Amino acid sequence: IVDKMEHPPQPFAMPPPYPYPQPPPPPPQQPCKQNVKN
């Protein structure tokens, strides 16, 4: 985990700790997620 934090290859996959009780978003598998990224 520390290694990834040192140099996050994909920030969208492992975003910072959410301020609210919500698990991290799933991988870029849904079209909605891609739309948001675009």
Secondary structure by P-SEA (a helix, b strand, c coil): ccccccccccccccccccccccccccccccaaaaaaac
